[in-house]
């Protein structure tokens, strides 16, 4: 592998307590939803779950 170049990127889904959920299951589900939307948007992106507006930014 010497001389081989490797590129790494990450996507993240974020759910903030208590706005995106008041228990683990809800926070996890909303963060997972945000993660899948981030992955669909391309590499190296993040989405934040907004329970009030029902939108991600």
NUNULO-225411 format. One record per residue: residue number from 0; x, y, z of N, C-alpha, C in turn. Coordinates in steps of 0.02 Angstrom, whole numbers, m for minus. Example, Ala and Ser with C-alpha at 12.3 -4.5 7.8 and 13.67 -1.06 7.14 Angstrom:
<atoms>
resi: 0 neast: 660 nnorth: m284 nup: 390 caeast: 615 canorth: m225 caup: 390 ceast: 660 cnorth: m165 cup: 390
resi: 1 neast: 642 nnorth: m112 nup: 354 caeast: 684 canorth: m53 caup: 357 ceast: 645 cnorth: 2 cup: 394
</atoms>
This chain:
<atoms>
resi: 0 neast: 40 nnorth: m59 nup: 0 caeast: 0 canorth: 0 caup: 0 ceast: 43 cnorth: 63 cup: 0
resi: 1 neast: 107 nnorth: 54 nup: 5 caeast: 151 canorth: 112 caup: 6 ceast: 143 cnorth: 151 cup: m60
resi: 2 neast: 136 nnorth: 217 nup: m52 caeast: 127 canorth: 260 caup: m110 ceast: 55 cnorth: 266 cup: m132
resi: 3 neast: 10 nnorth: 231 nup: m99 caeast: m61 canorth: 235 caup: m116 ceast: m93 cnorth: 294 cup: m79
resi: 4 neast: m132 nnorth: 333 nup: m115 caeast: m166 canorth: 390 caup: m85 ceast: m236 cnorth: 369 cup: m65
resi: 5 neast: m257 nnorth: 392 nup: m6 caeast: m323 canorth: 376 caup: 20 ceast: m358 cnorth: 440 cup: 40
resi: 6 neast: m420 nnorth: 446 nup: 20 caeast: m459 canorth: 505 caup: 36 ceast: m519 cnorth: 485 cup: 80
resi: 7 neast: m529 nnorth: 520 nup: 134 caeast: m583 canorth: 504 caup: 180 ceast: m630 cnorth: 565 cup: 186
resi: 8 neast: m694 nnorth: 551 nup: 187 caeast: m743 canorth: 604 caup: 199 ceast: m795 cnorth: 578 cup: 249
resi: 9 neast: m832 nnorth: 624 nup: 278 caeast: m883 canorth: 604 caup: 327 ceast: m946 cnorth: 645 cup: 317
resi: 10 neast: m1001 nnorth: 614 nup: 333 caeast: m1066 canorth: 648 caup: 335 ceast: m1094 cnorth: 640 cup: 405
resi: 11 neast: m1134 nnorth: 688 nup: 428 caeast: m1160 canorth: 685 caup: 496 ceast: m1233 cnorth: 705 cup: 497
resi: 12 neast: m1270 nnorth: 673 nup: 541 caeast: m1339 canorth: 691 caup: 555 ceast: m1343 cnorth: 712 cup: 628
resi: 13 neast: m1372 nnorth: 770 nup: 640 caeast: m1372 canorth: 799 caup: 707 ceast: m1444 cnorth: 810 cup: 731
resi: 14 neast: m1457 nnorth: 788 nup: 792 caeast: m1521 canorth: 800 caup: 826 ceast: m1504 cnorth: 827 cup: 895
resi: 15 neast: m1530 nnorth: 885 nup: 913 caeast: m1511 canorth: 919 caup: 975 ceast: m1568 cnorth: 913 cup: 1027
resi: 16 neast: m1549 nnorth: 890 nup: 1086 caeast: m1596 canorth: 884 caup: 1142 ceast: m1611 cnorth: 953 cup: 1170
resi: 17 neast: m1670 nnorth: 971 nup: 1189 caeast: m1732 canorth: 933 caup: 1185 ceast: m1774 cnorth: 948 cup: 1123
resi: 18 neast: m1748 nnorth: 992 nup: 1080 caeast: m1788 canorth: 1014 caup: 1022 ceast: m1804 cnorth: 957 cup: 973
resi: 19 neast: m1759 nnorth: 910 nup: 965 caeast: m1770 canorth: 856 caup: 916 ceast: m1795 cnorth: 792 cup: 950
resi: 20 neast: m1806 nnorth: 794 nup: 1015 caeast: m1831 canorth: 736 caup: 1050 ceast: m1811 cnorth: 737 cup: 1123
resi: 21 neast: m1853 nnorth: 709 nup: 1165 caeast: m1840 canorth: 710 caup: 1237 ceast: m1819 cnorth: 643 cup: 1264
resi: 22 neast: m1813 nnorth: 592 nup: 1220 caeast: m1788 canorth: 528 caup: 1242 ceast: m1740 cnorth: 500 cup: 1190
resi: 23 neast: m1703 nnorth: 449 nup: 1209 caeast: m1651 canorth: 422 caup: 1166 ceast: m1679 cnorth: 399 cup: 1098
resi: 24 neast: m1733 nnorth: 362 nup: 1099 caeast: m1760 canorth: 333 caup: 1038 ceast: m1778 cnorth: 387 cup: 987
resi: 25 neast: m1810 nnorth: 440 nup: 1010 caeast: m1830 canorth: 495 caup: 966 ceast: m1769 cnorth: 532 cup: 939
resi: 26 neast: m1722 nnorth: 547 nup: 983 caeast: m1661 canorth: 581 caup: 961 ceast: m1623 cnorth: 539 cup: 911
resi: 27 neast: m1617 nnorth: 475 nup: 924 caeast: m1581 canorth: 430 caup: 878 ceast: m1615 cnorth: 427 cup: 810
resi: 28 neast: m1681 nnorth: 419 nup: 810 caeast: m1719 canorth: 416 caup: 747 ceast: m1711 cnorth: 480 cup: 707
resi: 29 neast: m1715 nnorth: 538 nup: 740 caeast: m1710 canorth: 601 caup: 705 ceast: m1639 cnorth: 614 cup: 680
resi: 30 neast: m1588 nnorth: 594 nup: 719 caeast: m1519 canorth: 601 caup: 696 ceast: m1506 cnorth: 555 cup: 637
resi: 31 neast: m1535 nnorth: 495 nup: 638 caeast: m1528 canorth: 448 caup: 583 ceast: m1561 cnorth: 475 cup: 520
resi: 32 neast: m1619 nnorth: 505 nup: 527 caeast: m1653 canorth: 536 caup: 470 ceast: m1609 cnorth: 592 cup: 440
resi: 33 neast: m1581 nnorth: 633 nup: 484 caeast: m1537 canorth: 687 caup: 461 ceast: m1475 cnorth: 659 cup: 426
resi: 34 neast: m1448 nnorth: 604 nup: 453 caeast: m1389 canorth: 573 caup: 422 ceast: m1403 cnorth: 550 cup: 351
resi: 35 neast: m1460 nnorth: 516 nup: 341 caeast: m1476 canorth: 492 caup: 274 ceast: m1487 cnorth: 550 cup: 225
resi: 36 neast: m1516 nnorth: 604 nup: 249 caeast: m1523 canorth: 663 caup: 205 ceast: m1455 cnorth: 694 cup: 190
resi: 37 neast: m1410 nnorth: 694 nup: 238 caeast: m1343 canorth: 720 caup: 226 ceast: m1307 cnorth: 677 cup: 174
resi: 38 neast: m1312 nnorth: 612 nup: 180 caeast: m1280 canorth: 567 caup: 132 ceast: m1308 cnorth: 577 cup: 62
resi: 39 neast: m1373 nnorth: 588 nup: 57 caeast: m1404 canorth: 600 caup: m8 ceast: m1382 cnorth: 666 cup: m39
resi: 40 neast: m1360 nnorth: 713 nup: 3 caeast: m1338 canorth: 779 caup: m21 ceast: m1267 cnorth: 778 cup: m48
resi: 41 neast: m1230 nnorth: 727 nup: m34 caeast: m1161 canorth: 723 caup: m58 ceast: m1113 cnorth: 711 cup: m1
resi: 42 neast: m1051 nnorth: 702 nup: m20 caeast: m999 canorth: 687 caup: 30 ceast: m980 cnorth: 748 cup: 71
resi: 43 neast: m960 nnorth: 734 nup: 133 caeast: m935 canorth: 787 caup: 175 ceast: m987 cnorth: 838 cup: 196
resi: 44 neast: m1049 nnorth: 817 nup: 205 caeast: m1102 canorth: 864 caup: 223 ceast: m1131 cnorth: 845 cup: 291
resi: 45 neast: m1172 nnorth: 890 nup: 318 caeast: m1208 canorth: 875 caup: 379 ceast: m1278 cnorth: 905 cup: 373
resi: 46 neast: m1324 nnorth: 877 nup: 411 caeast: m1392 canorth: 903 caup: 415 ceast: m1411 cnorth: 905 cup: 489
resi: 47 neast: m1447 nnorth: 957 nup: 508 caeast: m1472 canorth: 964 caup: 576 ceast: m1547 cnorth: 957 cup: 576
resi: 48 neast: m1572 nnorth: 912 nup: 617 caeast: m1644 canorth: 901 caup: 620 ceast: m1678 cnorth: 958 cup: 658
resi: 49 neast: m1731 nnorth: 985 nup: 629 caeast: m1769 canorth: 1039 caup: 660 ceast: m1841 cnorth: 1016 cup: 670
resi: 50 neast: m1858 nnorth: 997 nup: 731 caeast: m1924 canorth: 971 caup: 745 ceast: m1979 cnorth: 1023 cup: 736
resi: 51 neast: m1964 nnorth: 1087 nup: 745 caeast: m2014 canorth: 1139 caup: 740 ceast: m2035 cnorth: 1152 cup: 668
resi: 52 neast: m1986 nnorth: 1157 nup: 625 caeast: m2001 canorth: 1172 caup: 555 ceast: m2006 cnorth: 1110 cup: 511
resi: 53 neast: m1986 nnorth: 1053 nup: 539 caeast: m1987 canorth: 992 caup: 500 ceast: m1938 cnorth: 993 cup: 442
resi: 54 neast: m1887 nnorth: 1034 nup: 446 caeast: m1839 canorth: 1040 caup: 391 ceast: m1769 cnorth: 1028 cup: 418
resi: 55 neast: m1725 nnorth: 1015 nup: 372 caeast: m1654 canorth: 1007 caup: 388 ceast: m1617 cnorth: 1065 cup: 357
resi: 56 neast: m1563 nnorth: 1088 nup: 389 caeast: m1520 canorth: 1136 caup: 357 ceast: m1450 cnorth: 1113 cup: 358
</atoms>
